[in-house]
Amino acid sequence: MKLGIIAAGAALALGLAACGSGGSSGSGGSTPAGGSGDIKIGMSISTLNNPYFVQLRAGAEEEAKKLGVALTVTDAQNDASQQVNQVQNFTSQNMKAIVINPVDSDAAAPAVKAADRVSVPVIAADRGVNGAEVAQTVASDNVAGGKLAAQELAKQMGEKGKVVVLQGVPGTSASRDRGQGFTEGIKAYPNIQVVAQQPADFDRTKGLDVMTNLLQSHPDITGVFAENDEMALGAIKALGAKAGAEVKVVGFDGTPDGLKAIQAGTLAASIAQQPKLLGQQAVGNAVKAAKGESLQKVVAVPVKVATKDNLSEFTS
C-alpha cells in the first residue's frame, strides 16, 4: 500500500512539473473512504490575474478536496497557445478528465479534439468551445445576463441617452454572448443610442485607458455597459466624479470589488455570477465524466442583477 501511495504522489509531482509555464496549484490530499483517489483532473484557467477566476479556482479546489480527487490547476495567462500546450500536457499525463476555461473559444478546439481522440472527456467552464465536442459546458447564462444589463442600465438612465460598451477579450464566448444579449435588450429602448463599442479585454487597466479615450470623442455619454466588473471599475476611475452621477455604469460578474463599488454608489449595478459554483460544478461533473457517467450537454448557472437595493443578498 505504501509503495502505491508513493508512486501516485510521484506521478502527481511529475504532472505538476510538466505543466511548468503558467504556474499551477494542486489540491486533493488524502482520499476519504469511498472517494475517487485514483482520478486526476487537469484544469486550465484563462487567467488568474482576475478575481473572478480566482473564485472559480477556489470552487474547483473545494470540490476536488470534497471528492478526494487530485486536481492540477494551470494559469494560461490569457495566452491561447500556452493553454493549448497545457491541455496537451494534461492528456499526456494520464488525466482522467480536463476542465478548460478557454482563453479563446475557437483556439481551444484543437486541444479539445486531441483529448477526445484519446478518450479524455473535457468540460468547458464559464466559456464555451467552438468547433470541437466537449462532454459538457458549465456556464452562466450570458445572453440572459446581457439582456438584464440592458434593462437595468436603461432603467438607471431614465430610458434615454448615449451609451458606450466596453467589450471583453475578442473570441471568447462570454464576451460574444453578453454583447449579443445587451444588443438585443437595448433595442427595446429607442431613445438610447449605443455610440461606441471597444474591447478592453476584461482588464481593469485597459478599461481605464479605453474609457479615457472614448470620453475624448464622446464626452456627452450618460451610460456605460462593461462586460465585466474589472473593466467597469477601470471606467469608473476614468469617469471620476461623473460615475454614478451623470454617467451610470453597469458591470458583469458581481465580484467583491464590484459589490463595494455598488455600495459606494459609483457602480449602478452588476450582473452577478456564481464563479465558485461554476468551479464546483465543473470539477464535480468532470469526475462523473471520468467515471463514464453521461452528462447533460449544457449546465446554465443563473445570474441576477445586484444593485444597492438587494446588495445584502450578495455580501452576506
C-alpha positions as CSV (number, residue, x, y, z in Angstrom):
1,M,0.0,0.0,0.0
2,K,2.8,2.4,0.9
3,L,4.5,1.8,-2.4
4,G,1.2,2.6,-4.2
5,I,0.9,5.9,-2.4
6,I,4.5,6.9,-3.1
7,A,4.0,6.1,-6.8
8,A,0.8,8.1,-7.0
9,G,2.5,11.0,-5.3
10,A,5.5,10.8,-7.7
11,A,3.2,10.8,-10.7
12,L,1.3,13.9,-9.4
13,A,4.6,15.7,-8.8
14,L,5.8,14.9,-12.3
15,G,2.4,16.1,-13.7
16,L,2.8,19.4,-11.8
17,A,6.4,19.9,-13.0
18,A,5.4,19.1,-16.6
19,C,2.7,21.9,-16.5
20,G,5.6,24.3,-15.8
21,S,4.8,27.6,-17.6
22,G,1.8,29.5,-16.4
23,G,2.0,28.2,-12.8
24,S,0.0,25.5,-11.2
25,S,-1.5,24.5,-7.9
26,G,-2.6,21.1,-6.7
27,S,-5.4,20.1,-4.4
28,G,-6.8,16.8,-3.3
29,G,-4.7,15.5,-0.4
30,S,-6.0,12.4,1.5
31,T,-8.7,10.3,0.0
32,P,-11.9,9.9,2.0
33,A,-13.4,6.4,2.3
34,G,-15.2,5.6,-0.9
35,G,-13.6,8.5,-2.6
36,S,-12.1,8.8,-6.1
37,G,-8.4,8.9,-5.2
38,D,-7.2,7.3,-8.5
39,I,-8.8,10.1,-10.5
40,K,-6.6,13.0,-11.7
41,I,-8.3,16.1,-13.2
42,G,-6.4,18.8,-15.1
43,M,-7.8,22.4,-15.1
44,S,-6.6,25.2,-17.4
45,I,-7.9,28.6,-16.4
46,S,-7.7,31.5,-18.9
47,T,-6.1,33.9,-16.3
48,L,-5.7,34.1,-12.5
49,N,-5.0,37.8,-12.7
50,N,-8.7,38.4,-12.3
51,P,-10.6,37.9,-9.0
52,Y,-13.5,36.2,-10.8
53,F,-11.3,33.4,-12.0
54,V,-9.6,33.1,-8.6
55,Q,-13.1,32.4,-7.2
56,L,-13.7,29.9,-9.9
57,R,-10.4,28.1,-8.9
58,A,-11.4,28.2,-5.3
59,G,-14.7,26.5,-6.0
60,A,-12.9,23.8,-8.1
61,E,-10.4,23.1,-5.4
62,E,-13.1,22.8,-2.8
63,E,-15.0,20.3,-4.9
64,A,-11.8,18.3,-5.6
65,K,-11.0,18.1,-1.9
66,K,-14.5,17.1,-1.1
67,L,-14.5,14.3,-3.7
68,G,-10.9,13.2,-2.9
69,V,-9.5,13.7,-6.4
70,A,-6.2,15.1,-7.4
71,L,-6.7,18.5,-9.2
72,T,-3.9,20.2,-11.1
73,V,-4.7,23.9,-12.0
74,T,-2.7,25.9,-14.5
75,D,-2.9,29.6,-15.4
76,A,-2.8,30.2,-19.2
77,Q,-2.1,33.9,-18.6
78,N,-4.6,34.9,-21.4
79,D,-2.3,33.1,-23.9
80,A,-4.3,30.8,-26.2
81,S,-1.2,28.9,-27.4
82,Q,0.0,28.4,-23.9
83,Q,-3.4,27.0,-23.0
84,V,-3.3,24.5,-25.9
85,N,0.1,23.3,-24.6
86,Q,-1.3,22.9,-21.0
87,V,-4.3,20.8,-22.2
88,Q,-2.0,18.7,-24.4
89,N,0.2,18.2,-21.3
90,F,-2.8,17.0,-19.4
91,T,-3.6,14.4,-22.0
92,S,0.0,13.0,-21.8
93,Q,-0.1,13.0,-18.0
94,N,-3.0,10.5,-18.0
95,M,-5.5,12.9,-16.6
96,K,-8.9,11.2,-16.4
97,A,-10.7,14.4,-17.4
98,I,-9.9,18.0,-18.2
99,V,-11.6,21.3,-17.4
100,I,-10.9,24.2,-19.7
101,N,-11.8,27.8,-19.2
102,P,-10.9,29.0,-22.7
103,V,-8.7,32.0,-23.4
104,D,-10.2,31.9,-26.9
105,S,-13.2,29.7,-27.7
106,D,-12.0,29.0,-31.3
107,A,-8.3,28.4,-30.5
108,A,-9.2,25.9,-27.8
109,A,-10.7,23.5,-30.3
110,P,-7.6,21.6,-31.5
111,A,-6.5,20.7,-27.9
112,V,-10.1,19.6,-27.1
113,K,-10.1,17.4,-30.2
114,A,-6.7,15.9,-29.2
115,A,-8.1,15.0,-25.8
116,D,-11.2,13.5,-27.4
117,R,-9.0,11.3,-29.6
118,V,-7.6,9.6,-26.6
119,S,-11.0,9.4,-24.8
120,V,-10.3,12.1,-22.2
121,P,-13.5,14.0,-21.6
122,V,-13.3,17.8,-21.5
123,I,-15.6,20.1,-19.5
124,A,-15.8,23.7,-20.7
125,A,-16.1,26.1,-17.7
126,D,-17.6,29.7,-17.9
127,R,-16.9,29.9,-21.7
128,G,-17.8,27.5,-24.5
129,V,-15.5,25.9,-27.1
130,N,-16.3,26.4,-30.8
131,G,-15.6,23.7,-33.4
132,A,-15.0,20.8,-31.0
133,E,-17.2,18.5,-29.0
134,V,-17.0,18.8,-25.2
135,A,-18.6,16.5,-22.7
136,Q,-20.3,19.5,-21.1
137,T,-20.3,23.3,-20.9
138,V,-20.9,24.8,-17.5
139,A,-21.5,28.5,-17.8
140,S,-23.6,31.4,-16.7
141,D,-26.5,32.3,-19.0
142,N,-24.5,35.2,-20.5
143,V,-27.1,36.1,-23.2
144,A,-29.8,36.5,-20.5
145,G,-27.3,38.4,-18.4
146,G,-26.6,40.8,-21.2
147,K,-30.3,41.5,-21.6
148,L,-30.6,42.1,-17.9
149,A,-27.7,44.5,-18.1
150,A,-29.5,46.4,-20.9
151,Q,-32.7,46.6,-18.9
152,E,-31.0,47.8,-15.7
153,L,-28.9,50.4,-17.5
154,A,-31.9,51.7,-19.3
155,K,-33.8,52.0,-16.1
156,Q,-30.9,53.8,-14.4
157,M,-30.6,56.2,-17.4
158,G,-34.3,57.0,-17.5
159,E,-34.6,55.2,-20.8
160,K,-32.7,57.9,-22.8
161,G,-29.2,58.9,-23.5
162,K,-25.9,57.7,-25.1
163,V,-24.1,54.6,-24.1
164,V,-20.6,53.1,-24.7
165,V,-19.9,49.4,-24.4
166,L,-16.6,48.0,-23.1
167,Q,-16.2,44.6,-24.6
168,G,-14.2,41.6,-23.2
169,V,-11.5,39.5,-24.8
170,P,-12.4,39.1,-28.5
171,G,-13.1,35.5,-29.4
172,T,-14.4,34.5,-26.0
173,S,-18.0,33.1,-25.9
174,A,-18.6,35.2,-22.7
175,S,-17.9,38.5,-24.5
176,R,-19.9,37.5,-27.6
177,D,-22.9,36.3,-25.6
178,R,-23.0,39.2,-23.2
179,G,-22.7,41.6,-26.1
180,Q,-25.4,39.8,-28.0
181,G,-27.8,39.9,-25.0
182,F,-27.1,43.6,-24.4
183,T,-27.6,44.5,-28.1
184,E,-30.9,42.6,-28.2
185,G,-32.0,44.1,-24.9
186,I,-31.2,47.7,-25.6
187,K,-33.3,47.6,-28.8
188,A,-36.4,47.9,-26.6
189,Y,-35.3,51.5,-25.8
190,P,-35.4,53.7,-28.9
191,N,-34.2,56.8,-27.1
192,I,-30.9,55.1,-26.1
193,Q,-28.1,55.2,-28.6
194,V,-25.0,53.0,-28.4
195,V,-22.3,55.4,-29.7
196,A,-19.2,53.2,-29.4
197,Q,-18.1,49.6,-28.6
198,Q,-14.5,48.8,-28.0
199,P,-12.6,45.8,-26.4
200,A,-10.8,46.3,-23.1
201,D,-10.0,42.6,-22.7
202,F,-11.8,42.1,-19.3
203,D,-8.9,44.1,-17.7
204,R,-9.2,47.0,-15.3
205,T,-6.2,49.0,-16.5
206,K,-7.4,48.6,-20.1
207,G,-10.9,49.6,-19.1
208,L,-9.4,52.8,-17.7
209,D,-7.4,53.5,-20.8
210,V,-10.2,52.7,-23.3
211,M,-12.7,54.7,-21.3
212,T,-10.4,57.7,-21.1
213,N,-10.0,57.6,-24.9
214,L,-13.7,57.2,-25.5
215,L,-14.5,60.2,-23.3
216,Q,-12.5,62.4,-25.7
217,S,-14.7,61.6,-28.6
218,H,-18.0,61.0,-26.7
219,P,-18.0,63.5,-23.7
220,D,-21.8,63.5,-23.5
221,I,-22.4,59.8,-22.7
222,T,-24.7,59.0,-19.8
223,G,-24.3,55.2,-19.7
224,V,-21.6,52.5,-19.8
225,F,-22.0,48.8,-20.1
226,A,-18.8,46.9,-19.3
227,E,-18.8,43.2,-20.0
228,N,-17.1,42.5,-16.6
229,D,-16.6,44.3,-13.3
230,E,-12.9,44.8,-13.8
231,M,-13.5,46.9,-16.9
232,A,-16.4,48.7,-15.2
233,L,-14.0,49.7,-12.3
234,G,-11.5,51.0,-14.8
235,A,-14.2,53.0,-16.5
236,I,-15.3,54.4,-13.1
237,K,-11.8,55.6,-12.4
238,A,-11.7,57.4,-15.8
239,L,-15.1,59.0,-15.3
240,G,-14.1,60.4,-11.9
241,A,-16.9,62.4,-10.2
242,K,-19.3,61.7,-13.2
243,A,-19.5,57.9,-12.2
244,G,-22.8,57.2,-10.6
245,A,-24.0,60.8,-11.0
246,E,-24.0,61.9,-14.7
247,V,-23.0,58.5,-16.0
248,K,-24.5,55.2,-14.9
249,V,-22.2,52.2,-15.2
250,V,-23.4,48.6,-15.2
251,G,-20.8,45.7,-14.9
252,F,-21.0,42.0,-15.0
253,D,-19.7,39.3,-12.6
254,G,-20.7,40.5,-9.1
255,T,-17.1,40.4,-7.9
256,P,-16.3,41.6,-4.3
257,D,-14.7,44.9,-5.7
258,G,-17.7,45.4,-7.9
259,L,-20.1,45.0,-5.0
260,K,-18.1,47.5,-3.0
261,A,-18.5,50.0,-5.9
262,I,-22.2,49.4,-5.9
263,Q,-22.2,50.2,-2.1
264,A,-20.2,53.3,-2.8
265,G,-22.7,54.4,-5.5
266,T,-20.2,54.6,-8.4
267,L,-21.3,51.3,-10.0
268,A,-25.1,51.3,-10.6
269,A,-25.4,47.5,-10.9
270,S,-23.6,44.3,-11.8
271,I,-24.9,41.1,-13.3
272,A,-23.8,38.7,-10.5
273,Q,-22.5,35.3,-11.4
274,Q,-21.6,32.5,-9.1
275,P,-18.0,31.6,-10.0
276,K,-17.4,29.3,-7.1
277,L,-20.5,27.3,-8.0
278,L,-19.2,27.2,-11.6
279,G,-15.9,25.8,-10.4
280,Q,-17.6,23.2,-8.2
281,Q,-20.0,22.0,-10.9
282,A,-17.2,21.8,-13.5
283,V,-15.0,19.6,-11.3
284,G,-17.9,17.5,-10.0
285,N,-19.1,16.8,-13.5
286,A,-15.5,16.2,-14.7
287,V,-15.3,13.4,-12.1
288,K,-18.6,11.9,-13.3
289,A,-17.3,12.0,-16.9
290,A,-14.1,10.3,-15.8
291,K,-16.2,7.5,-14.4
292,G,-18.0,7.1,-17.6
293,E,-21.3,8.7,-16.5
294,S,-23.4,10.5,-19.1
295,L,-23.8,14.3,-18.7
296,Q,-26.3,16.8,-19.9
297,K,-24.6,18.9,-22.6
298,V,-25.1,22.4,-21.0
299,V,-25.5,23.5,-17.4
300,A,-26.7,27.1,-17.2
301,V,-25.9,28.7,-13.9
302,P,-28.4,31.5,-13.2
303,V,-27.3,35.2,-13.0
304,K,-29.0,38.0,-11.1
305,V,-28.9,41.8,-11.0
306,A,-27.1,43.1,-8.0
307,T,-28.0,46.7,-7.0
308,K,-27.8,48.8,-3.9
309,D,-31.3,47.7,-3.0
310,N,-30.5,44.0,-2.8
311,L,-26.8,44.1,-2.0
312,S,-27.2,42.2,1.2
313,E,-28.1,39.1,-0.8
314,F,-24.6,39.0,-2.3
315,T,-22.4,40.2,0.6
316,S,-23.8,38.2,3.5
